[in-house]
Amino acid sequence: MKTSQRIISFLMGYFLYCLFEIVSRGYTHWTMGITGGIVLSVLYEVNRRDGMTLLKSCFIGALLITALELAVGIFDNTIMHWQVWDYSDMPLNFLGQICLPFSCLWFILCVPVYYICKLLRRMFRQHGIE
């Protein structure tokens, strides 16, 4: 994958996730933008593989996002005490940083991400970037 593809997919993930959070809860945190950028960059690479189905992509995406959410949550909320989010009141949560309902939401949100990745790939190909 070219550097330009990484940068574009990262920036797209950064801004789309920030927009999602602002629309859904009214605010975001800069670390969530970085996390969203990393997620879209990795999922773009994952979705480039031959035989990657929508179901596989969503499953991998949900696992990836949940793992990153745990790592970022431990840093943001436990180490830095920024209180970016708290899932302590959610069912099946772990340390208040991840929970099963949000992992299921990440699975669902990976559906449009799968198609965004396909669109990006098509755009890169049309412009000779791939």
N, CA and C atoms as a LAMMPS dump frame, in Angstrom:
ITEM: TIMESTEP
0
ITEM: NUMBER OF ATOMS
390
ITEM: BOX BOUNDS ff ff ff
-5.0000000000000000e+02 5.0000000000000000e+02
-5.0000000000000000e+02 5.0000000000000000e+02
-5.0000000000000000e+02 5.0000000000000000e+02
ITEM: ATOMS id mol type element x y z
1 1 1 N 0.855 -1.177 0
2 1 2 C 0 0 0
3 1 3 C 0.896 1.233 0
4 2 1 N 0.569 2.175 -0.853
5 2 2 C 1.35 3.397 -0.965
6 2 3 C 1.096 4.316 0.224
7 3 1 N 2.074 5.17 0.476
8 3 2 C 1.972 6.129 1.579
9 3 3 C 0.763 7.037 1.401
10 4 1 N 0.483 7.451 0.177
11 4 2 C -0.663 8.333 -0.068
12 4 3 C -1.972 7.643 0.308
13 5 1 N -2.06 6.331 0.061
14 5 2 C -3.265 5.583 0.439
15 5 3 C -3.403 5.539 1.955
16 6 1 N -2.3 5.333 2.643
17 6 2 C -2.327 5.302 4.112
18 6 3 C -2.775 6.644 4.675
19 7 1 N -2.218 7.705 4.129
20 7 2 C -2.552 9.045 4.628
21 7 3 C -4.02 9.362 4.373
22 8 1 N -4.483 9.104 3.164
23 8 2 C -5.88 9.412 2.825
24 8 3 C -6.847 8.561 3.648
25 9 1 N -6.573 7.264 3.783
26 9 2 C -7.475 6.412 4.567
27 9 3 C -7.436 6.806 6.046
28 10 1 N -6.259 7.18 6.562
29 10 2 C -6.164 7.627 7.953
30 10 3 C -6.986 8.897 8.166
31 11 1 N -6.787 9.889 7.305
32 11 2 C -7.509 11.16 7.465
33 11 3 C -9.019 10.972 7.321
34 12 1 N -9.411 10.122 6.394
35 12 2 C -10.838 9.852 6.219
36 12 3 C -11.411 9.199 7.474
37 13 1 N -10.714 8.216 8.026
38 13 2 C -11.155 7.576 9.265
39 13 3 C -11.175 8.553 10.425
40 14 1 N -10.162 9.413 10.508
41 14 2 C -10.083 10.425 11.562
42 14 3 C -11.336 11.301 11.543
43 15 1 N -11.612 11.887 10.396
44 15 2 C -12.717 12.836 10.313
45 15 3 C -14.087 12.158 10.361
46 16 1 N -14.23 10.995 9.728
47 16 2 C -15.529 10.319 9.77
48 16 3 C -15.881 9.869 11.186
49 17 1 N -14.899 9.345 11.932
50 17 2 C -15.216 8.908 13.287
51 17 3 C -15.503 10.092 14.199
52 18 1 N -14.756 11.182 14.047
53 18 2 C -15.053 12.382 14.841
54 18 3 C -16.465 12.872 14.545
55 19 1 N -16.836 12.892 13.266
56 19 2 C -18.183 13.304 12.876
57 19 3 C -19.23 12.379 13.48
58 20 1 N -18.995 11.064 13.426
59 20 2 C -19.914 10.09 14.012
60 20 3 C -20.118 10.368 15.501
61 21 1 N -19.041 10.599 16.231
62 21 2 C -19.161 10.855 17.666
63 21 3 C -19.875 12.174 17.948
64 22 1 N -19.555 13.203 17.201
65 22 2 C -20.194 14.509 17.424
66 22 3 C -21.69 14.415 17.152
67 23 1 N -22.066 13.718 16.084
68 23 2 C -23.485 13.559 15.762
69 23 3 C -24.191 12.702 16.812
70 24 1 N -23.532 11.613 17.266
71 24 2 C -24.208 10.678 18.162
72 24 3 C -24.187 11.095 19.628
73 25 1 N -23.126 11.767 20.093
74 25 2 C -23.097 12.132 21.511
75 25 3 C -22.77 13.593 21.784
76 26 1 N -22.535 14.359 20.732
77 26 2 C -22.37 15.799 20.891
78 26 3 C -20.951 16.292 21.056
79 27 1 N -19.987 15.405 21.192
80 27 2 C -18.585 15.8 21.347
81 27 3 C -17.69 14.616 21.01
82 28 1 N -16.405 14.897 20.9
83 28 2 C -15.422 13.846 20.675
84 28 3 C -14.142 14.231 21.383
85 29 1 N -13.131 13.432 21.266
86 29 2 C -11.827 13.673 21.868
87 29 3 C -10.788 13.398 20.79
88 30 1 N -9.702 14.121 20.805
89 30 2 C -8.703 13.982 19.742
90 30 3 C -8.165 12.551 19.63
91 31 1 N -8.101 11.83 20.73
92 31 2 C -7.601 10.458 20.661
93 31 3 C -8.57 9.543 19.915
94 32 1 N -9.844 9.892 19.913
95 32 2 C -10.822 9.1 19.168
96 32 3 C -10.628 9.298 17.669
97 33 1 N -10.252 10.5 17.271
98 33 2 C -9.952 10.742 15.865
99 33 3 C -8.775 9.918 15.398
100 34 1 N -7.725 9.898 16.213
101 34 2 C -6.544 9.097 15.867
102 34 3 C -6.919 7.619 15.789
103 35 1 N -7.706 7.165 16.746
104 35 2 C -8.137 5.758 16.748
105 35 3 C -8.953 5.453 15.489
106 36 1 N -9.876 6.343 15.133
107 36 2 C -10.669 6.156 13.919
108 36 3 C -9.8 6.108 12.67
109 37 1 N -8.761 6.937 12.638
110 37 2 C -7.836 6.931 11.505
111 37 3 C -7.076 5.622 11.395
112 38 1 N -6.605 5.14 12.531
113 38 2 C -5.886 3.859 12.539
114 38 3 C -6.814 2.733 12.083
115 39 1 N -8.029 2.742 12.594
116 39 2 C -8.989 1.69 12.244
117 39 3 C -9.251 1.669 10.738
118 40 1 N -9.545 2.818 10.151
119 40 2 C -9.857 2.807 8.716
120 40 3 C -8.629 2.428 7.893
121 41 1 N -7.457 2.867 8.308
122 41 2 C -6.239 2.49 7.584
123 41 3 C -6.025 0.977 7.608
124 42 1 N -6.189 0.373 8.767
125 42 2 C -6.002 -1.079 8.881
126 42 3 C -7.1 -1.816 8.122
127 43 1 N -8.342 -1.366 8.272
128 43 2 C -9.436 -2.05 7.574
129 43 3 C -9.341 -1.874 6.065
130 44 1 N -8.819 -0.755 5.614
131 44 2 C -8.596 -0.587 4.178
132 44 3 C -7.636 -1.67 3.689
133 45 1 N -6.565 -1.876 4.424
134 45 2 C -5.589 -2.907 4.048
135 45 3 C -6.209 -4.306 4.121
136 46 1 N -6.966 -4.567 5.181
137 46 2 C -7.624 -5.874 5.341
138 46 3 C -8.584 -6.125 4.18
139 47 1 N -9.348 -5.119 3.803
140 47 2 C -10.36 -5.281 2.757
141 47 3 C -9.779 -5.359 1.351
142 48 1 N -8.494 -5.104 1.204
143 48 2 C -7.832 -5.249 -0.101
144 48 3 C -7.545 -6.707 -0.416
145 49 1 N -7.582 -7.56 0.571
146 49 2 C -7.226 -8.971 0.379
147 49 3 C -8.283 -9.692 -0.443
148 50 1 N -7.819 -10.597 -1.277
149 50 2 C -8.733 -11.423 -2.066
150 50 3 C -9.573 -12.286 -1.136
151 51 1 N -10.831 -12.442 -1.47
152 51 2 C -11.716 -13.307 -0.699
153 51 3 C -12.263 -12.682 0.573
154 52 1 N -11.999 -11.395 0.784
155 52 2 C -12.529 -10.742 1.989
156 52 3 C -14.014 -10.464 1.775
157 53 1 N -14.834 -11.137 2.555
158 53 2 C -16.278 -10.956 2.455
159 53 3 C -16.726 -9.884 3.443
160 54 1 N -17.938 -9.423 3.269
161 54 2 C -18.497 -8.435 4.18
162 54 3 C -18.53 -8.978 5.612
163 55 1 N -18.962 -10.204 5.771
164 55 2 C -19.057 -10.803 7.103
165 55 3 C -17.688 -10.912 7.775
166 56 1 N -16.696 -11.389 7.04
167 56 2 C -15.337 -11.487 7.59
168 56 3 C -14.808 -10.108 7.966
169 57 1 N -15.032 -9.146 7.085
170 57 2 C -14.552 -7.788 7.324
171 57 3 C -15.174 -7.192 8.585
172 58 1 N -16.462 -7.404 8.759
173 58 2 C -17.149 -6.868 9.941
174 58 3 C -16.656 -7.548 11.219
175 59 1 N -16.426 -8.837 11.155
176 59 2 C -15.931 -9.568 12.317
177 59 3 C -14.52 -9.089 12.695
178 60 1 N -13.636 -9.014 11.706
179 60 2 C -12.279 -8.529 11.953
180 60 3 C -12.324 -7.085 12.457
181 61 1 N -13.167 -6.267 11.838
182 61 2 C -13.291 -4.875 12.246
183 61 3 C -13.76 -4.726 13.68
184 62 1 N -14.77 -5.498 14.059
185 62 2 C -15.281 -5.418 15.434
186 62 3 C -14.207 -5.829 16.437
187 63 1 N -13.449 -6.877 16.115
188 63 2 C -12.355 -7.299 17.007
189 63 3 C -11.266 -6.236 17.087
190 64 1 N -10.887 -5.686 15.94
191 64 2 C -9.857 -4.65 15.898
192 64 3 C -10.28 -3.419 16.696
193 65 1 N -11.497 -2.944 16.44
194 65 2 C -11.972 -1.739 17.126
195 65 3 C -12.072 -1.983 18.622
196 66 1 N -12.584 -3.13 19.021
197 66 2 C -12.71 -3.439 20.45
198 66 3 C -11.333 -3.495 21.114
199 67 1 N -10.36 -4.106 20.441
200 67 2 C -9.003 -4.175 20.999
201 67 3 C -8.378 -2.784 21.12
202 68 1 N -8.53 -1.975 20.071
203 68 2 C -8 -0.608 20.138
204 68 3 C -8.73 0.223 21.18
205 69 1 N -10.038 0.013 21.279
206 69 2 C -10.82 0.743 22.274
207 69 3 C -10.336 0.409 23.687
208 70 1 N -9.994 -0.834 23.931
209 70 2 C -9.467 -1.224 25.231
210 70 3 C -8.122 -0.549 25.491
211 71 1 N -7.228 -0.604 24.517
212 71 2 C -5.901 -0.001 24.689
213 71 3 C -5.995 1.51 24.882
214 72 1 N -6.761 2.167 24.036
215 72 2 C -6.912 3.623 24.138
216 72 3 C -7.649 3.986 25.419
217 73 1 N -8.649 3.186 25.775
218 73 2 C -9.394 3.441 27.011
219 73 3 C -8.521 3.338 28.25
220 74 1 N -7.672 2.339 28.279
221 74 2 C -6.764 2.213 29.428
222 74 3 C -5.843 3.426 29.493
223 75 1 N -5.332 3.862 28.337
224 75 2 C -4.465 5.042 28.331
225 75 3 C -5.244 6.31 28.699
226 76 1 N -6.329 6.569 27.949
227 76 2 C -7.096 7.813 28.147
228 76 3 C -7.743 7.898 29.524
229 77 1 N -8.427 6.836 29.896
230 77 2 C -9.291 6.899 31.075
231 77 3 C -8.623 6.431 32.364
232 78 1 N -7.771 5.429 32.275
233 78 2 C -7.159 4.88 33.486
234 78 3 C -5.831 5.568 33.812
235 79 1 N -4.967 5.701 32.814
236 79 2 C -3.647 6.294 33.054
237 79 3 C -3.723 7.817 33.098
238 80 1 N -4.333 8.421 32.064
239 80 2 C -4.372 9.888 31.968
240 80 3 C -5.551 10.513 32.725
241 81 1 N -6.554 9.729 33.088
242 81 2 C -7.751 10.215 33.803
243 81 3 C -8.495 11.301 33.032
244 82 1 N -8.576 11.144 31.706
245 82 2 C -9.278 12.117 30.877
246 82 3 C -10.779 11.869 30.84
247 83 1 N -11.22 10.702 31.275
248 83 2 C -12.65 10.374 31.32
249 83 3 C -13.343 10.599 29.972
250 84 1 N -12.769 10.034 28.93
251 84 2 C -13.33 10.176 27.587
252 84 3 C -14.622 9.377 27.468
253 85 1 N -14.687 8.194 28.056
254 85 2 C -15.911 7.397 28.114
255 85 3 C -15.837 6.46 29.299
256 86 1 N -16.993 5.915 29.662
257 86 2 C -17.077 4.974 30.775
258 86 3 C -18.24 4.022 30.507
259 87 1 N -17.925 2.769 30.283
260 87 2 C -18.936 1.752 30.035
261 87 3 C -19.27 0.961 31.293
262 88 1 N -18.926 1.474 32.447
263 88 2 C -19.145 0.733 33.694
264 88 3 C -20.6 0.338 33.907
265 89 1 N -21.521 1.137 33.42
266 89 2 C -22.95 0.846 33.583
267 89 3 C -23.494 -0.068 32.483
268 90 1 N -22.669 -0.401 31.508
269 90 2 C -23.116 -1.24 30.394
270 90 3 C -22.976 -2.713 30.768
271 91 1 N -23.861 -3.554 30.233
272 91 2 C -23.737 -4.991 30.51
273 91 3 C -22.489 -5.569 29.838
274 92 1 N -21.942 -6.584 30.468
275 92 2 C -20.795 -7.32 29.94
276 92 3 C -19.63 -6.4 29.585
277 93 1 N -19.318 -5.469 30.499
278 93 2 C -18.182 -4.571 30.262
279 93 3 C -16.925 -5.13 30.903
280 94 1 N -15.785 -4.681 30.421
281 94 2 C -14.491 -5.051 30.981
282 94 3 C -13.77 -3.767 31.359
283 95 1 N -13.56 -3.578 32.651
284 95 2 C -12.887 -2.402 33.202
285 95 3 C -13.576 -1.088 32.832
286 96 1 N -14.8 -1.161 32.367
287 96 2 C -15.514 0.041 31.949
288 96 3 C -15.012 0.613 30.631
289 97 1 N -14.105 -0.098 29.965
290 97 2 C -13.485 0.41 28.742
291 97 3 C -14.077 -0.195 27.466
292 98 1 N -14.498 -1.448 27.533
293 98 2 C -15.14 -2.109 26.405
294 98 3 C -16.359 -2.853 26.933
295 99 1 N -17.303 -3.123 26.037
296 99 2 C -18.482 -3.893 26.431
297 99 3 C -19.069 -4.557 25.191
298 100 1 N -19.804 -5.616 25.43
299 100 2 C -20.377 -6.38 24.325
300 100 3 C -21.348 -5.559 23.459
301 101 1 N -22.237 -4.74 24.041
302 101 2 C -23.134 -3.968 23.168
303 101 3 C -22.391 -3.063 22.181
304 102 1 N -21.301 -2.437 22.623
305 102 2 C -20.562 -1.576 21.706
306 102 3 C -19.755 -2.398 20.7
307 103 1 N -19.276 -3.569 21.097
308 103 2 C -18.599 -4.437 20.131
309 103 3 C -19.576 -4.842 19.022
310 104 1 N -20.824 -5.082 19.387
311 104 2 C -21.853 -5.386 18.382
312 104 3 C -22.117 -4.173 17.493
313 105 1 N -22.11 -2.973 18.077
314 105 2 C -22.275 -1.755 17.285
315 105 3 C -21.112 -1.598 16.311
316 106 1 N -19.883 -1.895 16.761
317 106 2 C -18.726 -1.786 15.862
318 106 3 C -18.879 -2.753 14.69
319 107 1 N -19.407 -3.946 14.959
320 107 2 C -19.65 -4.912 13.887
321 107 3 C -20.584 -4.295 12.839
322 108 1 N -21.67 -3.699 13.288
323 108 2 C -22.644 -3.09 12.38
324 108 3 C -22.046 -1.908 11.627
325 109 1 N -21.261 -1.08 12.33
326 109 2 C -20.645 0.079 11.677
327 109 3 C -19.589 -0.317 10.649
328 110 1 N -19.102 -1.539 10.746
329 110 2 C -18.127 -2.009 9.761
330 110 3 C -18.772 -2.313 8.412
331 111 1 N -20.101 -2.379 8.363
332 111 2 C -20.776 -2.585 7.068
333 111 3 C -20.504 -1.395 6.15
334 112 1 N -20.82 -0.143 6.565
335 112 2 C -20.488 0.968 5.666
336 112 3 C -18.981 1.132 5.462
337 113 1 N -18.187 0.778 6.469
338 113 2 C -16.73 0.879 6.331
339 113 3 C -16.236 -0.038 5.208
340 114 1 N -16.801 -1.223 5.113
341 114 2 C -16.441 -2.16 4.053
342 114 3 C -16.656 -1.509 2.682
343 115 1 N -17.789 -0.838 2.516
344 115 2 C -18.086 -0.203 1.235
345 115 3 C -17.274 1.072 1.022
346 116 1 N -16.954 1.77 2.086
347 116 2 C -16.071 2.942 1.983
348 116 3 C -14.69 2.491 1.493
349 117 1 N -14.204 1.386 2.027
350 117 2 C -12.905 0.849 1.603
351 117 3 C -12.929 0.465 0.131
352 118 1 N -14.016 -0.153 -0.32
353 118 2 C -14.139 -0.515 -1.731
354 118 3 C -14.156 0.746 -2.605
355 119 1 N -14.876 1.764 -2.151
356 119 2 C -14.933 3.023 -2.892
357 119 3 C -13.556 3.684 -2.95
358 120 1 N -12.854 3.707 -1.844
359 120 2 C -11.498 4.274 -1.818
360 120 3 C -10.587 3.535 -2.796
361 121 1 N -10.663 2.212 -2.76
362 121 2 C -9.823 1.412 -3.649
363 121 3 C -10.103 1.728 -5.112
364 122 1 N -11.395 1.85 -5.439
365 122 2 C -11.786 2.192 -6.806
366 122 3 C -11.274 3.583 -7.191
367 123 1 N -11.386 4.537 -6.276
368 123 2 C -10.911 5.897 -6.544
369 123 3 C -9.387 5.921 -6.717
370 124 1 N -8.661 5.205 -5.876
371 124 2 C -7.216 5.14 -6.007
372 124 3 C -6.827 4.529 -7.353
373 125 1 N -7.523 3.472 -7.738
374 125 2 C -7.236 2.804 -9.004
375 125 3 C -7.487 3.75 -10.18
376 126 1 N -8.591 4.497 -10.138
377 126 2 C -8.923 5.43 -11.229
378 126 3 C -7.901 6.544 -11.364
379 127 1 N -7.29 6.915 -10.249
380 127 2 C -6.321 8.011 -10.271
381 127 3 C -4.866 7.514 -10.307
382 128 1 N -4.707 6.214 -10.546
383 128 2 C -3.368 5.655 -10.685
384 128 3 C -2.562 5.636 -9.4
385 129 1 N -3.238 5.639 -8.252
386 129 2 C -2.529 5.645 -6.981
387 129 3 C -2.288 4.222 -6.475
388 130 1 N -3.029 3.26 -6.988
389 130 2 C -2.874 1.884 -6.479
390 130 3 C -1.845 1.103 -7.261
